[in-house]
Amino acid sequence: MLLVCALAALGVLLKPQTELLRLSGVAGFVAVILATRWALRYGAEPAIKFLSLGLWSLNSLFIYMYAGIHSANVTIYPFLVALAGWALGIRWLLGMTAATVGFLMGLGLAEFSGMYQPTPRAGPILVALVPTGVLIAGAYLVYTIFINFANGRDRLIATGRQLEERNAELLENNAALTESRTLIEHVANHDALTNLPNRRLLTNQLQQVLASGAGRRGGALLFIDLDDFKTLNDTLGHDIGDRLLKEVAARLGSCVSERDIVARFGGDEFVVMLTKLGENGIESAAQAEAIGRSILARLNQPYQLSYHDHYSTPSIGIVLFGNSGDTIESIDELFKQGDLAMYQAKAAGRNTLRFFEPNMQALVMARAELEAGLREAVTKEQFCLYYQAQVDGEGRLTGAEALIRWQHPERGVVSPAEFIPLAEETGVILPLGHWVLQTACRQLAKWAAKPDMAHLTIAVNISARQFRLPNFVEEALAILDHHGANPQRLKMELTESVMVEDVEDIVAKMTALKARGVGFSLDDFGTGYSSLSYLKRLPLHQLKIDQSFVRDILSDPNDAAIAKMVVVLAASLGLAVIAEGVETEAQRDFLARQGCHACQGYLFSRPLPLEEFEALRLPR
């Protein structure tokens, strides 16, 4: 027996870090049988639930020591288990004192982790996980777990079969954990609404492309922003907006190849990453432009939303990377350049595309400065109204159009042509429009007290975005009541763009305001996309011939024909008509012969500050 024990000990000592109890030959088999028989002598007590049995290492024996509220994880190397199991019995490990564990640790035969601070209050309590079997002919390892209380009683609390069941449970839990991790990873890298890759994932993919050198064959980023998407959300609701975004995502995916990536960066902004476009910059640019124009055409097709066709247009900015030879400072820099190009596409009239060019940076800096100044101007009330005279066929003053001006502290008076488009785009038009309406109604109330001014009307431009506000009617009537202005002296000028969305709502609002006496003039008629079927439904008072037709009315037969048509159409609908941009007597006379007698333009007066307008010498 001593010879067998020695052989067993020698076999394990030679490979102390091998698999658990890898004992050789007969010695290992005898040691396993003796240890197992000894373990099964103790009764099982399933009520003791102590350890998570599926997490043990297969190359060492874990021993847990508890002393009061402190604990330590102690690892006893396999060859000690072999010696103990054969020569002294497994029981030698149980009841091991802290001093003995420390001794083994000092010899390098054991190690611990965790908190190890034994106290004298409780005797040594040792829990041992003892592997007592090997995998033979398809059998499973038999693990025997003992717990030794301070009173010296040993109990068997689990066997190999229980561990096998526990292992199956752990495998199932692990599969669920893996699935959860996969789901979490997907959510972290994809847009919740469209399921497209998000900014994070596209950034990672772009980093890989640039690092791998795949981008040297030429690539491009297409930054796509939907024009007037906020208006759609405000008028038809976010549910309809979400439906549009999903449809746009599907259409974008149909325009690119499988190796390309379509991502949503948030809101109505999408980014397409194209790779392997060409061997040189010219070829890459041509390929990117072709795909960009394909996207433009696809996104211009109607969308079936809210029981009728909706038309949405994109603005696309393109930035190239890969074969220009330029060093890319950062991915953020590429993103900024793509954004700049996209904003240039919007500035060019929308529904188009633009490539990034270095001089765009200066333009965007100027735009950002203008926007910041515009917002500051609203809070500091740096605006004023100018008034341009409107006259009848006899040249008598009948009213004025209120035109906003920005009195910049450094630049002087800034033209509305410079800041109104930016105000529309950024939403500043809403507080700006509110201020204009307030100021015009206040002035009407003041003129009502002056006999020579009381009959004058003020025409106020109302943006489509402002008119679509849900509470616009209530707001306008409240302003009129607050200032005591006569609603019959207020004329709201609307452009054709107001009819693009939800005509029923527009008609209802106009009808409610008209019932209180407010008049409506359709501005810039003929320059947009008005429908005659819509036109006959709107409770209008007046059509306005745009100055672009008046300018060449004497030399361009087309402009003359359009002006005539507007006059005839207005008469057939029972509407008044006024022409803007009248600068010469010949223009005035031509319009009068066609039946248009109301005019506005430099022939009568340029836009004037309030004091100068009130002093204007025109028949009243």
JOTA-V581260 format. One record per residue. N is the residue number from 1. SS is DSSP state (A for helix, B for strand, O for the rest). OMEGA is omega in radians with two decimals (NA if undefined). Layout:
N;SS;OMEGA + N;SS;OMEGA
This chain:
1;O;3.14 + 2;A;3.12 + 3;A;3.11 + 4;A;3.14 + 5;A;-3.12 + 6;A;3.12 + 7;A;3.13 + 8;A;-3.12 + 9;A;-3.12 + 10;A;-3.13 + 11;A;-3.12 + 12;A;-3.13 + 13;A;-3.13 + 14;O;-3.14 + 15;O;-3.03 + 16;O;-3.09 + 17;O;-3.13 + 18;O;-3.14 + 19;O;-3.06 + 20;O;3.01 + 21;O;3.07 + 22;O;-3.09 + 23;O;-3.05 + 24;O;2.96 + 25;A;-3.07 + 26;A;-3.09 + 27;A;3.14 + 28;A;-3.11 + 29;A;3.14 + 30;A;-3.13 + 31;A;3.13 + 32;A;-3.10 + 33;A;-3.10 + 34;A;-3.12 + 35;A;-3.13 + 36;A;3.13 + 37;A;3.14 + 38;A;-3.08 + 39;A;-3.06 + 40;O;3.08 + 41;O;-3.06 + 42;O;-3.11 + 43;O;3.13 + 44;B;3.10 + 45;O;-3.03 + 46;O;-3.09 + 47;O;-3.14 + 48;O;3.12 + 49;O;-2.95 + 50;O;-2.95 + 51;O;2.95 + 52;O;-2.85 + 53;O;-3.05 + 54;O;-3.00 + 55;O;-3.07 + 56;O;3.06 + 57;O;3.13 + 58;O;-3.14 + 59;O;3.08 + 60;O;-3.13 + 61;B;3.13 + 62;B;3.08 + 63;B;3.13 + 64;B;3.14 + 65;B;3.12 + 66;B;3.09 + 67;B;-3.04 + 68;O;-3.12 + 69;O;-3.10 + 70;B;-3.14 + 71;B;3.09 + 72;B;3.03 + 73;B;-3.08 + 74;B;3.13 + 75;B;3.06 + 76;B;-3.03 + 77;O;-2.97 + 78;A;-3.05 + 79;A;3.06 + 80;A;3.09 + 81;A;3.14 + 82;A;3.14 + 83;A;-3.11 + 84;A;-3.09 + 85;A;-3.09 + 86;A;-2.97 + 87;A;-3.02 + 88;A;-3.09 + 89;O;-3.13 + 90;A;-3.08 + 91;A;3.13 + 92;A;-3.13 + 93;A;-3.09 + 94;O;-3.12 + 95;O;-3.14 + 96;O;-3.10 + 97;O;3.11 + 98;A;-3.13 + 99;A;-3.13 + 100;A;3.10 + 101;A;3.11 + 102;A;3.12 + 103;A;3.13 + 104;A;3.12 + 105;A;3.12 + 106;A;3.12 + 107;O;-3.10 + 108;O;-3.11 + 109;O;3.12 + 110;B;3.07 + 111;B;-3.11 + 112;B;3.01 + 113;B;-3.13 + 114;O;-3.10 + 115;O;3.14 + 116;O;-3.14 + 117;O;-3.10 + 118;O;3.10 + 119;O;-3.08 + 120;O;-3.05 + 121;O;-3.12 + 122;O;3.12 + 123;O;-3.14 + 124;O;3.10 + 125;B;-2.99 + 126;B;3.04 + 127;B;-3.08 + 128;B;2.95 + 129;B;-3.02 + 130;B;3.04 + 131;B;-3.07 + 132;O;3.11 + 133;O;3.11 + 134;O;3.13 + 135;O;-3.11 + 136;O;3.05 + 137;O;3.08 + 138;O;3.10 + 139;O;-3.11 + 140;O;3.12 + 141;O;3.09 + 142;O;3.09 + 143;B;3.12 + 144;B;-3.10 + 145;B;3.12 + 146;B;2.98 + 147;B;-3.12 + 148;B;3.10 + 149;O;-3.10 + 150;O;-3.12 + 151;O;3.03 + 152;O;-3.12 + 153;O;3.12 + 154;B;3.13 + 155;B;3.04 + 156;B;-3.10 + 157;B;3.08 + 158;B;3.08 + 159;O;-3.10 + 160;A;-3.11 + 161;A;3.11 + 162;A;3.12 + 163;A;3.11 + 164;A;3.10 + 165;A;3.13 + 166;A;-3.13 + 167;A;3.10 + 168;A;3.12 + 169;A;3.14 + 170;A;3.10 + 171;A;3.11 + 172;A;3.11 + 173;A;-3.13 + 174;A;3.10 + 175;A;3.11 + 176;A;3.13 + 177;A;3.12 + 178;A;3.11 + 179;A;3.13 + 180;A;3.13 + 181;A;3.11 + 182;A;3.13 + 183;A;3.14 + 184;A;3.13 + 185;A;3.13 + 186;A;-3.13 + 187;A;-3.11 + 188;A;-3.03 + 189;A;-3.10 + 190;B;3.09 + 191;O;-3.05 + 192;O;-3.06 + 193;O;-3.02 + 194;O;-3.07 + 195;O;3.05 + 196;O;2.97 + 197;B;3.11 + 198;O;-3.09 + 199;A;-3.11 + 200;A;-3.09 + 201;A;3.12 + 202;A;3.09 + 203;A;3.12 + 204;A;-3.14 + 205;A;3.13 + 206;A;3.08 + 207;A;3.14 + 208;A;3.13 + 209;A;-3.12 + 210;A;-3.12 + 211;A;-3.08 + 212;A;-3.10 + 213;O;3.12 + 214;A;-3.13 + 215;A;-3.13 + 216;A;3.05 + 217;A;3.06 + 218;O;3.11 + 219;B;-3.14 + 220;B;2.98 + 221;B;3.10 + 222;B;3.11 + 223;B;-3.00 + 224;B;3.13 + 225;B;-3.12 + 226;B;-3.12 + 227;O;3.06 + 228;O;-3.14 + 229;A;-3.13 + 230;A;3.10 + 231;A;3.09 + 232;A;3.12 + 233;A;-3.09 + 234;A;-3.04 + 235;A;-3.07 + 236;A;3.09 + 237;O;-3.07 + 238;A;3.10 + 239;A;3.11 + 240;A;3.09 + 241;A;3.12 + 242;A;3.11 + 243;A;3.11 + 244;A;-3.12 + 245;A;3.11 + 246;A;-3.14 + 247;A;3.09 + 248;A;3.12 + 249;A;3.14 + 250;A;-3.13 + 251;A;3.11 + 252;A;3.13 + 253;A;-3.14 + 254;A;-3.08 + 255;A;-3.05 + 256;O;-3.14 + 257;O;-3.10 + 258;O;-3.11 + 259;O;3.14 + 260;O;-3.08 + 261;B;3.00 + 262;B;-3.10 + 263;B;3.01 + 264;B;-3.12 + 265;B;-3.13 + 266;B;-3.13 + 267;O;3.13 + 268;O;-3.11 + 269;B;3.09 + 270;B;3.09 + 271;B;3.09 + 272;B;3.07 + 273;B;3.11 + 274;B;3.11 + 275;O;3.10 + 276;O;-3.09 + 277;O;-3.10 + 278;O;-3.09 + 279;O;3.13 + 280;O;-3.06 + 281;A;-3.12 + 282;A;3.14 + 283;A;3.12 + 284;A;-3.14 + 285;A;-3.14 + 286;A;3.13 + 287;A;-3.13 + 288;A;3.13 + 289;A;3.14 + 290;A;3.12 + 291;A;3.11 + 292;A;3.14 + 293;A;3.04 + 294;A;3.09 + 295;A;3.10 + 296;A;-3.11 + 297;A;-3.10 + 298;A;-3.10 + 299;A;3.09 + 300;O;3.11 + 301;O;-3.03 + 302;O;3.08 + 303;B;3.11 + 304;B;-3.10 + 305;B;3.02 + 306;O;3.02 + 307;O;3.03 + 308;B;-3.12 + 309;B;3.06 + 310;B;3.13 + 311;O;3.12 + 312;O;-3.13 + 313;O;3.11 + 314;B;2.91 + 315;B;-2.99 + 316;B;3.02 + 317;B;-3.07 + 318;B;3.02 + 319;B;-3.11 + 320;B;3.00 + 321;B;2.98 + 322;O;-3.05 + 323;O;3.07 + 324;O;-3.09 + 325;O;3.13 + 326;O;3.08 + 327;O;3.11 + 328;O;-3.10 + 329;O;3.14 + 330;O;3.08 + 331;A;3.09 + 332;A;3.12 + 333;A;3.07 + 334;A;3.14 + 335;A;3.12 + 336;A;-3.14 + 337;A;3.08 + 338;A;3.09 + 339;A;3.14 + 340;A;3.14 + 341;A;3.14 + 342;A;3.11 + 343;A;3.06 + 344;A;3.08 + 345;A;3.09 + 346;A;-3.12 + 347;A;-3.13 + 348;O;3.10 + 349;O;3.12 + 350;O;-3.13 + 351;O;3.12 + 352;O;3.09 + 353;B;3.11 + 354;B;3.04 + 355;B;3.07 + 356;O;3.03 + 357;O;-3.06 + 358;O;-3.10 + 359;O;3.10 + 360;A;-3.09 + 361;A;-3.13 + 362;A;3.13 + 363;A;-3.12 + 364;A;3.07 + 365;A;3.11 + 366;A;3.13 + 367;A;3.13 + 368;A;3.11 + 369;A;3.13 + 370;A;3.13 + 371;A;3.12 + 372;A;3.12 + 373;A;-3.14 + 374;A;3.12 + 375;A;3.10 + 376;A;-3.13 + 377;A;3.12 + 378;A;-3.10 + 379;A;-3.11 + 380;A;3.10 + 381;O;3.13 + 382;O;-3.11 + 383;B;3.05 + 384;B;3.10 + 385;B;2.94 + 386;B;-3.07 + 387;B;3.09 + 388;B;-3.02 + 389;B;2.96 + 390;B;-3.03 + 391;B;3.07 + 392;O;-3.08 + 393;O;3.11 + 394;O;-3.13 + 395;O;-3.13 + 396;O;3.13 + 397;B;3.14 + 398;B;-3.12 + 399;B;-3.11 + 400;B;2.97 + 401;B;3.12 + 402;B;-3.09 + 403;B;-3.06 + 404;B;3.06 + 405;B;3.12 + 406;B;3.11 + 407;B;-3.08 + 408;B;-3.08 + 409;O;-3.11 + 410;O;-3.05 + 411;O;-3.08 + 412;B;-3.11 + 413;B;3.13 + 414;B;-3.11 + 415;O;3.09 + 416;A;3.10 + 417;A;-3.11 + 418;A;-3.02 + 419;A;-3.13 + 420;A;3.10 + 421;A;3.11 + 422;A;3.10 + 423;A;3.09 + 424;A;-3.06 + 425;A;-3.04 + 426;A;-3.12 + 427;O;3.11 + 428;A;-3.13 + 429;A;-3.11 + 430;A;3.07 + 431;A;3.13 + 432;A;3.12 + 433;A;3.10 + 434;A;-3.14 + 435;A;3.14 + 436;A;-3.13 + 437;A;3.09 + 438;A;-3.06 + 439;A;-3.12 + 440;A;3.14 + 441;A;3.09 + 442;A;-3.14 + 443;A;3.09 + 444;A;3.13 + 445;A;3.12 + 446;A;3.13 + 447;A;-3.12 + 448;O;-3.13 + 449;O;-3.14 + 450;O;-3.06 + 451;O;-3.09 + 452;O;-3.13 + 453;O;-2.97 + 454;O;-3.09 + 455;O;-3.04 + 456;O;3.02 + 457;B;3.00 + 458;B;3.08 + 459;B;-3.10 + 460;B;3.08 + 461;B;3.10 + 462;O;-3.14 + 463;O;3.11 + 464;A;-3.13 + 465;A;3.13 + 466;A;-3.09 + 467;A;-3.12 + 468;O;3.09 + 469;O;-3.08 + 470;O;-3.06 + 471;O;-3.05 + 472;A;-3.11 + 473;A;3.14 + 474;A;-3.14 + 475;A;-3.11 + 476;A;3.14 + 477;A;3.11 + 478;A;3.12 + 479;A;3.11 + 480;A;-3.13 + 481;A;-3.10 + 482;A;-3.09 + 483;A;-3.12 + 484;O;-3.13 + 485;O;3.11 + 486;O;-3.12 + 487;A;-3.12 + 488;A;3.09 + 489;A;3.14 + 490;B;3.09 + 491;B;3.12 + 492;B;3.11 + 493;B;3.12 + 494;B;3.05 + 495;B;-3.09 + 496;A;-3.12 + 497;A;-3.12 + 498;A;-3.08 + 499;A;-3.07 + 500;O;-3.05 + 501;O;2.93 + 502;O;-3.11 + 503;A;-3.13 + 504;A;3.13 + 505;A;3.14 + 506;A;3.14 + 507;A;-3.13 + 508;A;3.14 + 509;A;3.14 + 510;A;3.14 + 511;A;-3.14 + 512;A;-3.14 + 513;A;3.13 + 514;A;3.12 + 515;A;3.10 + 516;O;3.08 + 517;O;-3.13 + 518;O;3.11 + 519;B;-3.13 + 520;B;3.07 + 521;B;3.12 + 522;B;-3.03 + 523;B;3.06 + 524;B;-3.07 + 525;B;3.12 + 526;O;-3.12 + 527;O;-3.05 + 528;O;-3.04 + 529;O;-3.13 + 530;O;3.09 + 531;O;-3.13 + 532;A;3.11 + 533;A;3.05 + 534;A;-3.04 + 535;A;-3.10 + 536;O;3.14 + 537;O;-3.07 + 538;O;3.12 + 539;O;-3.09 + 540;O;3.04 + 541;O;-2.94 + 542;B;2.93 + 543;B;-3.11 + 544;B;3.11 + 545;B;-3.06 + 546;O;-3.10 + 547;A;3.13 + 548;A;3.07 + 549;A;-3.11 + 550;A;-3.01 + 551;O;-3.08 + 552;O;-3.04 + 553;O;-3.11 + 554;O;-3.07 + 555;O;-3.10 + 556;O;-3.11 + 557;A;3.14 + 558;A;3.11 + 559;A;3.13 + 560;A;-3.13 + 561;A;-3.14 + 562;A;3.13 + 563;A;3.10 + 564;A;-3.11 + 565;A;-3.14 + 566;A;-3.14 + 567;A;-3.14 + 568;A;-3.13 + 569;A;3.13 + 570;A;-3.13 + 571;A;-3.13 + 572;A;3.14 + 573;O;3.14 + 574;O;-3.09 + 575;O;3.00 + 576;B;3.13 + 577;B;3.10 + 578;B;3.13 + 579;B;3.09 + 580;B;3.11 + 581;O;3.13 + 582;O;-3.04 + 583;O;-3.10 + 584;O;3.10 + 585;A;3.14 + 586;A;3.08 + 587;A;3.12 + 588;A;-3.09 + 589;A;3.12 + 590;A;-3.14 + 591;A;3.14 + 592;A;3.12 + 593;A;3.12 + 594;A;3.14 + 595;O;3.10 + 596;O;-3.06 + 597;O;3.13 + 598;B;-3.06 + 599;B;3.08 + 600;B;3.13 + 601;O;-3.07 + 602;O;3.08 + 603;O;-3.09 + 604;O;3.13 + 605;O;2.96 + 606;O;3.05 + 607;O;-3.03 + 608;B;2.96 + 609;B;-3.02 + 610;A;-3.06 + 611;A;-3.12 + 612;A;3.13 + 613;A;-3.13 + 614;A;3.13 + 615;O;-3.08 + 616;O;-3.11 + 617;O;3.06 + 618;O;3.09 + 619;O;-3.13 + 620;O;NA
